[in-house]
Amino acid sequence: MKRKGLIFTSLVLGLLLAGGLTLVFAAPHAQGDQTPEGFAVIAAPGNQVHPQLAYNSIEDEYLMVWSSGGNIFAQRLSKEGQSNPPVITITTARGRQDWPAVAFDPQQNRY
């Protein structure tokens, strides 16, 4: 299961499209090709940019982080890429907060 998730994560990172108003997720099929239509993961005002994913092999879920309007947000996603509300505000500090990064620590079961 861990290996499948890690492969899936690397495929998803290349398939998240940033720009406009949404982040779009194109889920890979079991054969490894992707769904051509994809679906919106985050549809919020402003530009949602610089998405990053981390795979939680214990909970079989993902945490996606991105920046929007100079702030950083996070959203849990199921293994299929479905949003698990609510959106988490990471920071709204003064100045621009861009290029977020995320990692999973399996020893502590935390991001």
N, C-alpha and C positions, 0 to 999 in steps of 0.2 A: 504494500500500500504506500509506503513512503516513497518508493521509487516512482510509482505512477504519479503521485502528487508533485514531485520535483520536476518530472518531465512536463506535466501539465502547466506548472508555474512558468517554466521557461517558454513554453508555447504561448501562454497567455500574455506574458510581458511584451512579446512582439505583436500581439493582436489588439492591445488596448490602444485606441486612437484618441488622442487628445486634441481638443479644439472646439470652436463654436461653443455650444452650451452643454454638451454632454460628453461623458466617457462611454465608449461603446465596447462591449465585450463580445468577441466572436469565439464561441466555445468549440474546442476541438472535438471531433467525433472519435469513437473508439479506434478507428482506422488511422487517426492522426491528422486527417484533413480538418479544416475548420468549417463552421456553419457560415455560409456567405452573407446571410442577412445580419447576424449578430443581434444584440439588443442593448438598450440603454441601461447602464449600471447607475450612473449619477446624472440626473437631469436637474440642474439648478441654475439660477441666474448667474451670469458672468461666465468667464472661461474657466474650465476645469482642466488644469495642465499638469505635466510632469508626474504622471501616475507611476507608482511602484507597488509591487505585490510581495507578500511573504506568505508561505504556506505553513500552516500549523498541522503537522502530521499526527498530533494527538487528538485534536478535535475535528480533523479532516475539513478544515475551513481555511479561508484566506483573510488577510487584512490588507486592504488597499489604502494607500495614502496618496494625496495629491495636494496641489496648491491652487488657490483661487483668490483673486483679489489681494494677493500678498499675505494670505493666511494659509494655514495647513489644516487639513481635515483627514479623517479616516473613516472607513466603512468596512464592517465584516461582511464577507461574502461566503455563500455556501460553495461546496465543491463544484456545483454547476454554474456558479457565478451570480446567483440570485442575491440581492441585497438583504441584509439582516439588520433592520433599523435598530437604533437611530444612527444618524451620522454623528461622529465624534469630532468635536472641535479640539484640535491639538494645541494651536496657538493663534492668538489674535494680537500679538505684541506689536508695538510700534515699529514702523519700517517694514520692508518687504521680507517675508519669510517664503522662500522658494526652494525648489529642488529637495523635497523631503526624501528620506530613505527609511526603510523598515526591514527588520530581520526577526526571525523567530528563534528563541532559545528553548530547545526541547528538554534540556536538563531542568529548567524552572517552569516550563509550560507557560511562557510569556513572550510577548512581542517586545 
